[in-house]
Amino acid sequence: MKKFYQHILEKQKEALEMPSNRKIAAWAVNLLHLLFPERDSRSFNEIKEVELAFQQSENELLEVLTKTKACSCCDNPKIAKDFFLELPDIYQVMQTDAEAIMEGDPAAKSIREVIRTYPGFTAISIYRIANKLHRHGVPLIPRILTEYVHSKTGIDIHPGATIGKYLYIDHGTGLVVGETCIIGDHVKLYQGVTLGALSVAKDMVNQKRHPTIEDHVIIYAGATILGGETTIGHNSIIGGNVWLTSSINPYTTVYHKPNTTFINSKPIVE
């Protein structure tokens, strides 16, 4: 037992040198508040104050990258600098997500309401931050961020997924988007949708395992779409509770009735 306790002690000492998951998530949430001041109570009177706030956030990111020790070969100062140089572009894409929710949900009364209250917007925004870090080759931290927002919203988006502009998530609880999923522009996803893999075998780690969703697709609640070779053609509609493991053409409507799935009013599964 002494050997076991010594092992735990050594791991604890190592962990104390690293920032907690809570601190890493707090950095991303604080950045989101800087980008969207309507989410926060702080105020700035001069542009210099805004510059200093973002510089502090960049310094915090560098500290997190350095102390997490997730990547021994990463150029952490360059990653932090490049991330913040790209931040205006990330912000613009986040704005399209807010616009998509505002335009798509009759219950949304203003962009401010979407930004402040919609879990879908929060989940998408943290994903955008995590995805950019993921694309810079940063390990661990992107997953910590998306799992944090998963715990808060019930929306599970892997940071490795590729997602276009104007993503609309309504409600979102139980939504799952897998690592190699590709989602185009102007896509609408409802609660309980799964964009997953047909197989979770470990030897598929470097293969595309999750579906491709082309532009202007609507996927309603409870639908499950699986497989790396599965493509949902643009301008298609996938009804609630549909189960798909094969591709469909653009402008296709798929819907489900008990014991039968229909494509453009033709039954495909008895």
N, C-alpha and C positions, 0 to 999 in steps of 0.2 A: 504493500500500500504506500510505503514511503516514496517509492519510485514514481508511483502514479501521482501523488501529491506534488512531487518535485516537477513533474511534467506540467501539471495545471499551473503551478506558480510561474514557471518560465513562460507559458502561453499568456498568462495574465500580465506579466511585465511587458511582453511584446505588444499586447493589445493596448496597454496604457499609453504607448508611444504613438498610437494611431488615432485619428479622429473617429469618433463614434458615428454610426449610421445616422443618428439624430442630427449631429453637427453637419454632416455632408448634406442631408436633406434640407437643413435650415439655410445652408448657403443658396441652394436652388430656389427655395421659396422666397428668400430675401431678394434674389435677383429678379424673380417674377414681380415682386412688389415694386422694384425700381422701374421695371419696364412698364408696369401698369399702376401708377400711383393711386388710382381709385380703389385699389385693394388694400391700401395702407394709410396710416394717419400722418406720416411725416410730410413735411413741406420744404420746398427749396425756393429761395428767393433770387439766386443768381446761377448762371450757367456753371460757374466755377464749383459751386456746391454739388451740382449734378456730376460733373467730371470727377470730383473727389470721391463721390459715392461709388461710381463705377470702378474707379481705380482701386478702391478698398475691396470691392467684390472680386476684382482680378487678383489682388494680393491673397485674398482668402482662398480662391481656387488654386493658386500656386501652392499655398500651404497644404491644402487638402491633397493635391496630387503628390506632393513631396512626402508628406507624413504617412500617407496610406501605403506607400511602398508596394503598390500593386504591379508596377512596371519598372524594372531595373534599368531598362535601356531607353526609356522615353525621355525626350527633351522637354521636361515639364515647363520651364520658362517660355519656350516657344509655343507649346500647346496652349498655355494660358493666354499668351499674347494673341495668338491667331484666333482663338475662340472669341475673344472680345472684339477683334477686328471684324469678325463675321456676325457679331450680335445684331447689327441693324438689319441684316438679311433675315435672321431668325425671327426678329420682331415683326417684320413685314409678313412673314408666313403665319405667325400667330394671329395677326390682325385678320388674315383671310379666314382663319378658323372661327374667330368670333363673328365675322360677317356671315359665314355659312350658317351658324347656329341662329343668329338673329333673323336671317331671311327664311330659315326652314321651320322655325318653331313659332306657331301663332301665340304661344303663351309668353314669349320673350317680348318685353316692352321696350327695351333699349339695349344698346351695346354695353353700357355700363352695368346693367343687370346681368348680362351674360358673363362678363369678365369677373364680376364680384361673386356670383352665386352658382354658376353652372359647373358641376363636377366634370362634365365632358371637356369644357374649356381648360380647366386646371390640369386634367390628365393629359390632354394633347400638348399643352404648353410645356409641362415637365418632360414629356417624351421628346419634344423638339430639342430641349437643352441636352438631355441624355444622349439622343441620337447624334448630335454634333460631336460630343465628346467621344462617343463610340467610333465615329468615323475618323477621329484623330488617333485611334488606336489605344484609347484609354480603357483598361480593363476594370472590372469590379464596380467602379463608381457609377457608371451609367445604369447598371442593374440595381444598385442601391436606390437610385433616384426613382426608377420606374416601379420598384417594389414598394417604396414609400407611398407613392401616389396610388398604387393599387390598394394598399391598406386603407387609404383615406376615402377612395371613391368606388372601389369594387371594379375598376377598369384596369385590365392587365394588358399593357402594350409593351412588347419587348423592345429595348432600345435599338436592336439591330434591324427592325422592320423599316421598310422604305415607304414613306407616306407623302403623297403630294399635297397640294394646296387645297384650301376650302374643305377640310374634313369636318363633317357634321356628325357629332355623337349626341343622340337624344337619350336621356336617362343614363344608359351606359352600364348599369350594374350587371356584372357577370360577363361583360364583353372581354374576349380574348383575341389578341392579335399576335401571331407567332413570329419568331425571329427572322425568317426568310420571306415573310409575306411582303408583297408589293401592292400598294394601293395608289391608284391614280388621283386625279383632281376631281373635286366636286362629288365625293362619295359620301353617302349617308349610311350610318350604322346605328342600329337600335340595340336595346338591352338584350343580353343573353346570346349575342352573336358569337360564334366561334370560327375563327379563321386559323385552322390548325393543320396538323400533320396526320397522314395516314398511318405512319409508323414512327415510333420514338426510339428506334434502335440507335445505339451510340455510334455505330460506324457511319451514320448518315450526317455526322456533325458538319461536314463541309459541303453537303448537298442542299439544294433548294427543296424544302420539305413542306412549305406552306403556299397557299394559293396566290394567284395574281388577280387583283380586282381592277378592272379598267375604269376609265373616266365615267362620271355621271351614272354610277350604279347605286341603287337603293337596296339595302339588305335589312329586312324586318326582323322583329324580335324572335329569338330562339333558333334562328337559322344556323346550320352547321355546314361549313364548306371546308373540305379537307384535300390535301395533296399538293405537292410541288408542281405537278403538271396541270393542275386544274386552273383554268382561266375563265373568269366571268367577263364576257364581252361587254363593251361600253354600252351605256344607256339601257342596261337590263334592270329588271326588278326581281328580287328574290323574296318570296313571301315568308311569313312567319312559320317557324318549325320545319322548314324545308331541310333535307339532308342531301348534300351534293358531293360527289367524289369524281366528277368528270366535268369537262369544260362545256360551256354553252356559248352560242353565238351572240353577237351584239343585238340589241333591241329585242331581247327575249324576256318573257315573263314566266316565272316558275312559281307555282303555289301548291299548297298542301291541303288535302282533305284526308280524313282518317283512312288509312290503308292505301292511299293513292297520292302520287305526286304528279302534277300536271305541268307541261311546258306548252305555253301558248294554247291552252285549253285541251291539249292532247295528253292522256295518261301515259306515264313512263314507268311507273312502278305499281304493281298490283299487290 
